[in-house]
Amino acid sequence: MAMKRLLPLLVLFSGLIAFAGPAYGCSCMAAEPEQMLEFGPTAFVGTMTGVAPAGQGPVGAQHLLTFEVEAVLAGEVPAEVQILTADNSAACGIDATLGTRLAVFAVDEGGQLSSSLCSVTDADVALKALGPGTPPTPGGSATSDGSSFDWQAVGLGVGGLAVLGTAWLLSRRRRPI
C-alpha cells in the first residue's frame, strides 16, 4: 500500500532530475589587481553607463556593458568601451548597476572585449595597486552593434535548405511507370 503512494512521487522526482536544465554557479578566488592582469591583460577604470542584451553565449544569455573610461591600467582602451559578459552573476556575469565605478580586467575575443564577475574589483584598490594609469585612447570608441553571431540559426537554416533541396530533387525524379 505504501509503495503505491511512493511510486508516483518517485516517478515525478525522476522526471524532474532527468529534464532539469543546466545549473550554473560562480565562485571567484580573491586576487590582487596584479594577479588579475595575468588573466585580463586589458584593464581600465571606468563607470558603467549602459547595458544591452547581446544574444546567447557559451553559458547562456549575455549582456554588453558600456563603460566611460577614466584611466587605462593595461593595454589600449578607448574613452568608451563595451564589455561582453554573462547576463547574471550566477554565470559569472559582471553584477553592477548604471553609475558603478569599477576596475575591469578584460580579454580580447576576436575584437570584442569580455570580462566576468571574477575579473572586476574596486576602482580605488586597483589604482592604488597599479598606479594612476594613462588616459584612454583618443578619437574613438570600441562599440558593437549588440549582435552576436548565432551559429545555431545558421545550422538550422542550412539544415532546412538541405531538406527542401532533397525534397525538390526527389519530386523531380522520374518514377517508372
Backbone torsions as a table, in degrees:
resi	resn	phi	psi	omega
1	MET	NA	-46.0	179.6
2	ALA	-65.2	-33.7	179.8
3	MET	-64.7	-35.6	179.6
4	LYS	-66.1	-30.1	178.5
5	ARG	-79.3	-33.7	-177.7
6	LEU	-79.0	-28.5	-176.7
7	LEU	-58.3	-48.3	178.2
8	PRO	-61.0	-37.9	178.3
9	LEU	-66.5	-40.2	177.7
10	LEU	-62.7	-42.8	177.7
11	VAL	-63.9	-42.7	179.2
12	LEU	-61.0	-49.5	-179.3
13	PHE	-67.1	-35.5	175.9
14	SER	-61.9	-42.0	177.9
15	GLY	-63.9	-40.0	178.7
16	LEU	-63.0	-40.9	-179.7
17	ILE	-70.5	-42.5	-176.9
18	ALA	-65.6	-34.5	-175.1
19	PHE	-107.5	14.6	179.2
20	ALA	-70.1	142.1	177.3
21	GLY	-78.1	178.4	-179.6
22	PRO	-67.8	146.6	176.6
23	ALA	-107.0	135.3	-179.5
24	TYR	-116.7	150.2	175.6
25	GLY	-152.9	145.4	-179.0
26	CYS	-122.9	127.2	177.8
27	SER	-133.9	118.5	-177.1
28	CYS	-106.5	138.2	173.8
29	MET	-86.5	132.9	179.3
30	ALA	-60.0	132.9	-179.5
31	ALA	-139.8	148.3	175.1
32	GLU	-79.2	155.1	179.8
33	PRO	-53.8	-35.8	178.4
34	GLU	-62.3	-39.0	178.5
35	GLN	-71.0	-34.8	-179.1
36	MET	-64.5	-28.6	178.1
37	LEU	-64.2	-26.6	178.8
38	GLU	-64.9	-34.3	-177.2
39	PHE	-101.3	-18.3	178.0
40	GLY	-132.9	82.2	-172.3
41	PRO	-70.1	-10.7	173.8
42	THR	-107.3	121.4	-174.5
43	ALA	-138.4	145.4	179.3
44	PHE	-154.5	163.1	170.2
45	VAL	-109.2	130.2	-178.9
46	GLY	-159.3	172.1	179.4
47	THR	-111.4	130.0	-179.3
48	MET	-72.0	123.6	-177.2
49	THR	-115.8	-8.9	-179.1
50	GLY	-163.0	158.2	176.5
51	VAL	-146.5	136.5	-179.4
52	ALA	-145.3	146.5	176.1
53	PRO	-64.2	147.7	-176.9
54	ALA	-135.6	30.9	175.4
55	GLY	80.7	-165.2	-176.8
56	GLN	-95.7	141.3	175.6
57	GLY	-121.7	-166.6	-176.6
58	PRO	-63.2	-27.9	-179.0
59	VAL	-117.3	21.0	178.2
60	GLY	120.4	-157.2	-176.4
61	ALA	-64.0	150.0	179.9
62	GLN	-126.6	158.9	174.0
63	HIS	-122.4	153.4	173.1
64	LEU	-110.3	113.4	-179.0
65	LEU	-98.1	133.4	178.0
66	THR	-102.1	133.4	179.6
67	PHE	-124.1	140.0	168.2
68	GLU	-92.0	116.7	-171.6
69	VAL	-84.6	130.7	178.9
70	GLU	-97.1	-44.7	-178.2
71	ALA	-149.1	140.8	177.1
72	VAL	-98.4	124.7	-178.5
73	LEU	-95.6	-26.9	178.6
74	ALA	-162.3	144.7	179.4
75	GLY	79.4	-167.0	177.5
76	GLU	-114.1	124.6	-177.8
77	VAL	-135.5	131.3	177.8
78	PRO	-75.2	173.7	-177.5
79	ALA	-63.5	-28.7	174.8
80	GLU	-129.4	131.1	-176.2
81	VAL	-137.8	149.0	176.3
82	GLN	-112.2	136.4	-178.1
83	ILE	-119.2	128.4	176.9
84	LEU	-86.7	133.4	-179.9
85	THR	-151.7	160.9	174.9
86	ALA	-61.9	154.5	-174.0
87	ASP	-82.0	-0.1	177.9
88	ASN	-149.7	157.5	-175.5
89	SER	-71.2	-24.1	177.7
90	ALA	-64.1	-29.2	177.2
91	ALA	-99.1	20.1	178.4
92	CYS	71.2	24.1	174.9
93	GLY	-74.8	149.1	178.3
94	ILE	-62.4	125.6	-176.8
95	ASP	-104.7	92.2	-178.0
96	ALA	-146.1	157.3	176.8
97	THR	-108.4	162.9	178.1
98	LEU	-55.0	137.8	-179.7
99	GLY	91.3	-5.3	179.6
100	THR	-74.1	132.6	178.4
101	ARG	-100.2	122.2	-175.4
102	LEU	-136.5	161.0	164.3
103	ALA	-100.1	123.7	-177.2
104	VAL	-114.0	130.1	176.3
105	PHE	-111.0	117.4	-170.6
106	ALA	-126.6	163.3	173.6
107	VAL	-119.8	148.9	178.3
108	ASP	-90.3	118.2	178.6
109	GLU	-114.8	85.2	178.4
110	GLY	66.2	40.1	178.2
111	GLY	93.8	-5.1	178.3
112	GLN	-118.3	123.4	176.9
113	LEU	-75.0	139.2	176.1
114	SER	-134.9	155.4	-179.1
115	SER	-153.7	175.8	-178.8
116	SER	-140.8	174.4	178.2
117	LEU	-56.9	-33.4	-178.2
118	CYS	-77.9	-6.7	-176.4
119	SER	-116.8	28.2	173.4
120	VAL	-129.4	153.5	178.0
121	THR	-151.5	174.2	177.5
122	ASP	-60.0	132.4	-176.7
123	ALA	-58.8	-44.6	-177.1
124	ASP	-67.4	-34.4	177.3
125	VAL	-64.1	-44.4	-179.8
126	ALA	-66.3	-42.9	179.8
127	LEU	-63.6	-37.7	178.7
128	LYS	-67.0	-40.2	-177.0
129	ALA	-77.4	-37.2	-172.2
130	LEU	-107.5	-4.5	-178.6
131	GLY	93.7	177.9	-172.6
132	PRO	-71.0	-13.8	-179.2
133	GLY	76.5	-168.8	180.0
134	THR	-125.4	164.2	177.7
135	PRO	-67.0	154.7	177.1
136	PRO	-65.0	160.7	178.3
137	THR	-62.4	126.7	-178.1
138	PRO	-74.7	158.9	167.7
139	GLY	80.1	17.7	178.1
140	GLY	-172.2	172.9	174.6
141	SER	-138.9	143.6	175.9
142	ALA	-90.9	96.6	-179.0
143	THR	-123.1	160.7	177.2
144	SER	-127.3	159.6	179.1
145	ASP	-79.1	5.5	176.8
146	GLY	84.9	-0.8	-179.6
147	SER	-99.1	152.5	172.6
148	SER	-127.5	150.3	-175.9
149	PHE	-69.2	129.8	-175.3
150	ASP	-104.8	93.0	-178.4
151	TRP	-65.7	-30.1	179.6
152	GLN	-64.5	-42.3	178.4
153	ALA	-64.9	-38.7	177.9
154	VAL	-63.3	-45.2	179.3
155	GLY	-60.6	-43.5	177.9
156	LEU	-65.0	-39.3	178.8
157	GLY	-64.2	-46.2	179.3
158	VAL	-64.4	-43.0	178.0
159	GLY	-61.5	-42.2	178.2
160	GLY	-63.1	-42.9	177.7
161	LEU	-63.5	-38.1	178.3
162	ALA	-64.1	-42.0	178.6
163	VAL	-64.7	-45.8	178.9
164	LEU	-62.9	-41.9	179.4
165	GLY	-63.7	-42.8	178.3
166	THR	-63.8	-43.9	178.8
167	ALA	-61.8	-41.5	179.5
168	TRP	-64.1	-45.7	179.0
169	LEU	-61.6	-41.5	179.2
170	LEU	-67.1	-34.3	179.3
171	SER	-72.7	-25.1	-179.6
172	ARG	-85.2	-18.4	-177.1
173	ARG	-66.8	133.4	179.7
174	ARG	-75.5	135.2	177.6
175	ARG	-100.7	141.4	177.4
176	PRO	-66.9	146.0	-177.9
177	ILE	-88.2	NA	NA
